[in-house]
């Protein structure tokens, strides 16, 4: 009995002690400024984080880019001929992009990046700064892809040597720049979309951020996804602006469409195998043809009347055909084991594309069985997604919100944290990359 009474007294005493503790805490945390008690902010047991907490993020701002002043022989002077030179281009002297076709139309990222920095209006992702000390990155306006296309396809050794000379002069210019020396070029942006662009001097500038189509040719030590930006090819077919049919699925009467070269080397040799498997199949168009002006018209009509468009790897893992399919709202069927895709941290390609490995594509009937199993509902969903993201693959001037050049500058900005880490480490290390 005594033990029971003693236990009761202990319970009462503990209860009273708890009440006194809570009361004392309220007095300690009494808000003298307002004469009120802030229960939630003082007792973590009853609260989440304070409503007026400041997030640990920095405000987003456009990328500050300084563009080097280069004579026009390094860029727009190549557009309409060879050897034309003059003072650095301005917004007033910027020529319109020529009516190119084929490879010269595909490898155009260098023109649109330069043009975006000359534009006098407001651009969403980038601001040109005119003092180098204000820059986040430094843009090198050398048209390396056009230089290769212009000077290396005529069997003229003197013209090939001129391309080499331009590359050598750019490297010499950069290596003398104090801003290049300061970061070893890590915060410099150099477009080289053609797989053979800047061919002989890449290793001299390989710390820079390259803007590329893929990583099929250079070694990983020269170009890789960690430091570089993947940009879309300029599409060759016109965008399908009037694709507003009430029943797009049934109106596209071809299941799978391909038109292009099959006599490719490297990974492209698989196209011959695909041709053998797919040619003559029901609801399939497989045409082995070059991209001529007539061929572009035929490709345009074919893609717009097909549910799926085949995009096999060519000489490199990527192909312009992917972007032709996207702007035609034809669901891409990608056959490439090593392809890297533009803007993939912002865009989920699985939502509008079908992927097959090279080994899967070699199986008789496999691709067509998989495509025929995709329901109308699923295809329409992919078609709608395509229509919503097509603008991200458009190069244009003046630039527009969310277009290809804005997306590229956004990708460059995403590289900045790694660039700054590398630059800061490089400045203070006595033994560079000791951990390798």
Secondary structure, DSSP 8 states (H G I E B T S, - for coil): -HHHHHHHHHHHHHHHHHHHHHHHHHHHTEETTTTEE-HHHH-GGG--S-TT---S------EEEEE----GGGTGGGTTSSS---S---TTT--------THHHHS-HHHHHHHHHH--S--SSEEE-SSGGG-SEEEE---HHHHHHHHSSSS-HHHHHHHHHHHHHHHHHHHH-HHHHHHTTTTEEEE--STTTTTTTGGGSTTSEEEES-SSSS-TTTS-TTT-EE-----SS---TT---TTHHHH--EEEEEEE-----GGGGHHHHHHHHHTT-TTEEEEE----HHHHHHHHHHHHTEEEEEEE--SSS--THHHHHHHTT-EEEEE-SS---TTTTT--GGGTEEEE-HHHHTSTTHHHHHHHTS-HHHHHHHHHHHHHHGGGG---SS--TTSHHHHHHHHHHHTHHHHHHHHHHHHH-SSTTTT-
